[in-house]
Amino acid sequence: FTLIPDACYQVDSVFLNGVPVNDALVFIPSTSSSYTGDTAIYVLDNVVRDCQITATFKAIEYQVQTVSHGLGEVTASLSDSVIACGNAVTYTITPTACSTITEIYYNSALYTGYDINDGIATFTVPAVYENQKVEAYFSIINYAITSETALHGTIAAPAVVDCGDSALVTLTPETCYEVDSIWVDGIVLPNETWQVNNQGVVTFVLTDI
């Protein structure tokens, strides 16, 4: 007897006159491009009466694994970590507020066929025929601090700051001068946010950059 499953199914159980005979099955690997479970062969010897062969088939299922490296998450449109053969799955890659997606890998190969909107990437596998693994790498967003000063003083500040961090800025006037006004992104910084020492050096902190 030859038992051939439909696409995306595999032989589950075989019974001879109600008795399980799975241990006696011989499986032949499928060569179908649209995945089909292995063909099962059962040989019935010494037939001396009427016999009934029954078989059940079950859907093939694949494992779905999502992995994130850094500040973000990878999710799949599934209720658990398995998906039935031939079904579709959508992956969503979401960075945190201070990170961005650097690379996405689908089944160990660099993947670039995703859509991106507001920094969030999505892509859909319309029909699954193998185990799935999606990995995403995230990096922290950096911001540059540009310092511009008029004559008679200097500004010391870090050139680059990670998103969400703070930066200490120091303004040192020359002798016989004092800090007059401070502007941050075109907005005057209120004097009460400054700290001035007895040498006239002003410091302030840029927070939540």
N, C-alpha and C positions, 0 to 999 in steps of 0.2 A: 504494500500500500504506500502511495506517495501523498504526502500532505504538503500542500503549497499555500502558504499564507498570502493574503492580499498585501498590497503596498502598505507599509507602516504597521504591519501586524506580525506576530510570531506565534509559533506553536506553543500552546500552554500545557495542555494535558491530553493524553490519548488513552482510551479505554478499550479493552477487549472483553465483550460481554460484561461490562460494568466493572472490570478489574483494571487498575492502572498498569500501563505497560511502558511508561516513560523511560525506564532503565534499558529497554530493549531498542530504543530508537537510534537510528544513525542519521546524523545531520550533515547536509551538504551545504557549504557556504553559498549565500546568495551573491549573484553578480549583477543584480538589478541596480540601475542608476538612481531610481526612485526607491529608497531603501525598503527592502522586503526582508522579513525574517528568514532564517535558514530553512531550506526544504527538509522535511523529516521523512525518513524511510522506515517502514515497519514490515518485517518479514514474518508471515504467519506459516508455521510448519505443521505438518501432520494434521491437516483438517479432517475431522471425522464427524462433524455436525455443523449445523448452521451457526454462523458467527456474526456478531455485530461489532463493528468498529465505530467508535464515536471520538470526536476530537473537539477541543475548544481552543480558541485563539485569543490572544490578548494584545492590546496596543503596545507598541514599543515606546519606551520612555527614555529620555535623555536627562543627564544632570546639567544644571545651570549653576555656574559659579561666577560671582562678581567680586572683584578685589580692587580696593582703592589704596593708592600710595600717596600719602600727604593729606592735605586739608580739603576733603571732599568726599562724596559718596557715589557709588554706582548701584543702581537699582534696576530690577527687571519687572516687567508687567505680569508677574505671576504671584499666585498665593503661596507657593512653596518653591522648593529648589529643583523641581522636575517639570518637564514639559513633554507632552505627547508628540510623537513623530508626526511631522507634517504641519504642525501648528506654528503660528507666528508668535514672535516675542519682540517687544520693544524695550530697548535699554535707554536709561536716562543717566547722564553723568553730570553731577551738580557740584560745582566748587563752593566753598564757603565765601563769605563776603570779602575776605582779604586774600583769596587765592584764585588761580586761573588754571585751566586745563593745559597741560603741556603735550601729553601723548596719550593715545588710546590704542590698546591692543585687543584684537579679536582672534581668539584661538591662536595666540602666540605670534600673530603677524600684525605689524603696524597697520592701523586702520585710519583712513582719512575720509570715508564716505558718509560722515555724519552731518546732520544739520545742527546749526548752533544759533541760539536766540537768547539774548541777554546773558551771555556767558555759559548757558546750559546747553549741553550737547545731547542729541537724541538720534538713534537709528533703529531701524526695524529689520529683523531677519524674517522674511515672509513665510518661509517653510523650513523647519528645523529637521536636519537629518543626521546630526551628530551631537556629541556632548558640547556644551557651550562654556567658554571662559572669556570674560571681558575684564580687562584691567585698565585702570586709568591712573595717570600720574599728574599730580598737581604741584604747582609752585606758588610761593608767596609773592604777591604783587609788591613791587618796590616803587617808591616815589622819590623824585629828585628835589632837593632843596637848593634853590639858587639865591645867593646873597648878593645884594647890590648896595653899595654904600656911597654916600657923597664924600667930600673931602673931610679930613681931620678925624678919622676913626676907622675901626675895622670891625668886621662881623665874623664870628667863628661859629660854624654850624656843620653838622654832618652833611655830606654831599648826597647820600642816599639813606632812606629810612624805610623799613618794612611797614606795609599797611597795618594800621592799628597800633603801632608803636608811638612813643613820644620822642621829641628831640629837644635838647637843651641848646639854646641860642645865647651867645654872649656878645655884647657890643661894648667895645673898649674905645672911649674917646681919647684923642690926643690931649696933651697938657694944655690947660686953659680952655678946653671945650667940654661940653656935656651933650648927652643924647637929647635931641629935640623931639623927634617923633619916630614911630616905628610903624611900618605898613606891612601887612601880611596879605598877600593875594589882592592887593589894591584896597584893603580896608585898614583904617587906622586902628592900631592896637591901643586899647584904653590904658592910661598911665597906671591905674591901680593893679594891672596884671604884671607890671614890671617889679623887679627887685633890684635896688641900687645899693652898692656898697659905699664905703667912705672914700673910695678912690673914683667914684663916679661910674664904675663899671656896671652895666645893666645886664641882667639875665632874665630870660623868660622861657617857658616851656610850651612847645607846640604839642598838643595832646591829640590822641586818636586820629593820627594822620591817615 
